[in-house]
Amino acid sequence: MTRVIFLGPPGAGKGTQAQILCASAEVPHISTGDILRAAVKAKTELGQKAEGYMSAGELVPDDLILGLIRERLSEADAANGWLLDGFPRNVEQANFLNELLEEIGQTCEVVVNLEVPDDELVTRMLARGRKDDQEDVIRNRLEVYREQTEPLIDLYNGRKQLVSVDGNQEMAAVSAELKKIVRGAKAEAQTGAQTGAQTGA
């Protein structure tokens, strides 16, 4: 069972690393952006509600995102695990997620935080050459990310679930480190489950 939450600032390479990790662990890469797009395309009830906010240029409310995530984690391909990317974004969402996982009888094994210095992130994002990737805009996005996510890092650290990875190294080195962390978390979860079964916990 591989259940991982991925944290990291814009430009840290989360999407690329998530795809590599999901392919090796054979679990779905679940990103809130993808879920929203898929739900809108499928015209599900939640998708239609979300589309109303998105077309008005507003943020989709937490309860709606949580409903979509509940639906997604209940799908057959997520039974053996998943990698959540882009959610939770703040402490409130993390608490929602915790309650949801308890409700559906799942646990998250490890929370990975990809760390990359701001100057490197700015360089990477400027190199992409997108229209909205201007230095002041990028730095503002990073500031918002830090404000929202620093408390999350403290939260998961306090729960002994957080592992930080230096994302400012060769892509292959980051991938190797992530695979090692996931293997370790998986082994630990299996040992815990066996111990629980033996003690009747």
C-alpha positions as CSV (number, residue, x, y, z in Angstrom):
1,M,0.0,0.0,0.0
2,T,1.5,3.4,-1.0
3,R,-0.3,6.5,0.2
4,V,1.7,9.7,-0.1
5,I,1.0,13.4,0.1
6,F,3.3,15.6,-1.9
7,L,4.1,19.1,-0.8
8,G,6.4,21.6,-2.5
9,P,6.4,25.1,-4.0
10,P,5.5,26.0,-7.6
11,G,8.4,25.0,-9.8
12,A,9.8,22.4,-7.4
13,G,9.2,19.6,-9.9
14,K,6.4,17.9,-8.0
15,G,4.4,17.0,-11.1
16,T,7.4,15.3,-12.8
17,Q,8.5,13.5,-9.7
18,A,4.9,12.4,-8.9
19,Q,4.6,10.8,-12.3
20,I,7.9,8.9,-11.9
21,L,6.9,7.8,-8.4
22,C,3.4,6.7,-9.4
23,A,4.7,4.7,-12.3
24,S,7.1,2.8,-10.1
25,A,4.6,2.2,-7.2
26,E,1.7,1.6,-9.7
27,V,-0.7,4.0,-7.9
28,P,-2.7,6.9,-9.4
29,H,-1.3,10.4,-9.3
30,I,-4.2,12.5,-7.9
31,S,-3.9,16.2,-8.4
32,T,-6.7,18.6,-7.6
33,G,-6.4,20.3,-11.0
34,D,-6.8,17.0,-12.8
35,I,-9.8,16.0,-10.6
36,L,-11.5,19.3,-11.3
37,R,-11.0,19.1,-15.0
38,A,-12.1,15.4,-15.1
39,A,-15.3,16.2,-13.1
40,V,-16.2,19.2,-15.2
41,K,-15.6,17.1,-18.4
42,A,-17.7,14.2,-17.1
43,K,-20.4,16.7,-16.0
44,T,-20.8,15.1,-12.6
45,E,-22.9,17.0,-10.1
46,L,-19.8,18.2,-8.2
47,G,-18.1,19.0,-11.5
48,Q,-20.9,21.2,-12.6
49,K,-20.8,23.1,-9.3
50,A,-17.1,23.5,-9.6
51,E,-17.4,24.7,-13.2
52,G,-19.6,27.6,-12.0
53,Y,-16.8,28.9,-9.7
54,M,-14.0,28.2,-12.2
55,S,-15.8,30.0,-15.1
56,A,-16.3,33.0,-12.8
57,G,-12.6,33.0,-12.0
58,E,-13.2,32.2,-8.3
59,L,-11.5,29.6,-6.1
60,V,-13.4,26.3,-5.8
61,P,-14.5,26.1,-2.1
62,D,-12.8,23.6,0.2
63,D,-16.0,21.5,0.8
64,L,-16.4,21.0,-2.9
65,I,-12.8,20.0,-3.4
66,L,-13.1,17.6,-0.5
67,G,-16.2,16.0,-2.1
68,L,-14.3,15.5,-5.3
69,I,-11.4,14.0,-3.4
70,R,-13.7,11.7,-1.5
71,E,-15.1,10.5,-4.8
72,R,-11.7,10.0,-6.3
73,L,-10.2,8.1,-3.4
74,S,-13.2,5.7,-3.5
75,E,-12.5,4.7,-7.1
76,A,-11.2,1.2,-7.8
77,D,-7.7,2.3,-9.0
78,A,-7.0,4.1,-5.7
79,A,-7.7,0.9,-3.6
80,N,-4.0,0.0,-3.5
81,G,-2.8,3.5,-2.8
82,W,-2.4,7.0,-4.3
83,L,-0.3,10.1,-4.4
84,L,-2.0,13.3,-3.6
85,D,-0.5,16.4,-5.3
86,G,-1.7,19.9,-4.6
87,F,-3.9,19.0,-1.7
88,P,-4.0,19.8,1.1
89,R,-2.9,23.4,0.7
90,N,-3.6,24.6,4.2
91,V,-4.2,23.3,7.7
92,E,-8.0,23.4,7.4
93,Q,-7.8,21.2,4.3
94,A,-5.4,18.9,6.1
95,N,-7.8,18.4,9.0
96,F,-10.6,17.8,6.4
97,L,-8.5,15.2,4.7
98,N,-7.6,13.5,8.0
99,E,-11.3,13.1,8.9
100,L,-12.1,11.9,5.3
101,L,-9.3,9.2,5.5
102,E,-10.6,8.0,8.9
103,E,-14.1,7.9,7.5
104,I,-13.1,5.7,4.5
105,G,-10.7,3.6,6.6
106,Q,-7.4,4.8,4.9
107,T,-4.2,6.3,6.3
108,C,-1.5,8.4,4.7
109,E,1.9,6.7,5.2
110,V,4.2,9.7,4.5
111,V,4.1,13.4,3.6
112,V,7.0,14.4,1.3
113,N,8.1,18.0,1.2
114,L,10.2,19.0,-1.8
115,E,12.5,21.8,-0.8
116,V,14.0,24.2,-3.4
117,P,15.4,27.7,-2.6
118,D,13.3,30.6,-3.9
119,D,16.0,31.9,-6.2
120,E,16.2,28.6,-8.0
121,L,12.4,28.3,-8.3
122,V,12.3,31.8,-9.9
123,T,15.0,30.8,-12.3
124,R,13.2,27.6,-13.3
125,M,9.9,29.3,-13.7
126,L,11.3,32.2,-15.8
127,A,12.9,29.6,-18.0
128,R,9.5,28.1,-18.9
129,G,8.7,31.4,-20.6
130,R,5.0,31.4,-19.8
131,K,3.1,34.7,-20.0
132,D,2.2,34.8,-16.3
133,D,5.7,33.8,-15.2
134,Q,7.2,37.2,-14.4
135,E,9.5,37.5,-11.5
136,D,7.3,39.7,-9.3
137,V,4.3,37.4,-10.0
138,I,6.4,34.3,-9.2
139,R,7.8,35.7,-6.0
140,N,4.3,36.7,-4.9
141,R,3.0,33.1,-5.6
142,L,5.9,31.7,-3.6
143,E,5.2,34.0,-0.7
144,V,1.5,32.9,-0.7
145,Y,2.6,29.3,-0.9
146,R,5.0,29.7,2.1
147,E,2.3,31.5,4.2
148,Q,-0.3,28.8,3.5
149,T,2.0,25.8,3.6
150,E,4.6,26.5,6.4
151,P,1.9,25.7,9.1
152,L,1.2,22.4,7.2
153,I,4.8,21.4,7.3
154,D,4.8,22.0,11.1
155,L,1.5,20.0,11.4
156,Y,2.8,16.9,9.6
157,N,6.2,17.3,11.3
158,G,4.4,17.2,14.7
159,R,2.6,14.0,13.5
160,K,6.0,12.4,12.6
161,Q,4.7,12.0,9.0
162,L,6.9,14.6,7.2
163,V,10.1,13.8,5.3
164,S,11.8,16.7,3.5
165,V,13.8,16.1,0.3
166,D,16.3,18.4,-1.3
167,G,14.6,19.1,-4.7
168,N,17.6,21.2,-5.8
169,Q,19.6,18.2,-7.2
170,E,19.7,16.2,-10.4
171,M,16.2,14.9,-11.3
172,A,17.4,11.2,-11.0
173,A,18.9,11.8,-7.6
174,V,15.5,13.3,-6.3
175,S,13.6,10.3,-7.8
176,A,15.9,7.8,-6.2
177,E,15.5,9.5,-2.8
178,L,11.7,9.6,-3.1
179,K,11.5,5.9,-4.1
180,K,13.6,5.0,-1.1
181,I,11.4,7.1,1.3
182,V,8.2,5.5,-0.1
183,R,9.7,1.9,0.2
184,G,10.7,2.7,3.8
185,A,7.2,4.1,4.7
186,K,5.6,1.1,3.0
187,A,7.7,-1.4,5.0
188,E,7.1,0.5,8.2
189,A,3.3,0.5,7.6
190,Q,3.3,-3.3,6.9
191,T,5.3,-4.0,10.1
192,G,2.9,-1.8,12.0
193,A,-0.1,-3.7,10.6
194,Q,1.5,-7.1,11.4
195,T,2.3,-6.0,15.0
196,G,-1.3,-4.7,15.3
197,A,-2.7,-8.0,14.1
198,Q,-0.5,-10.0,16.5
199,T,-1.4,-7.9,19.5
200,G,-5.1,-7.8,18.5
201,A,-4.9,-4.0,18.2
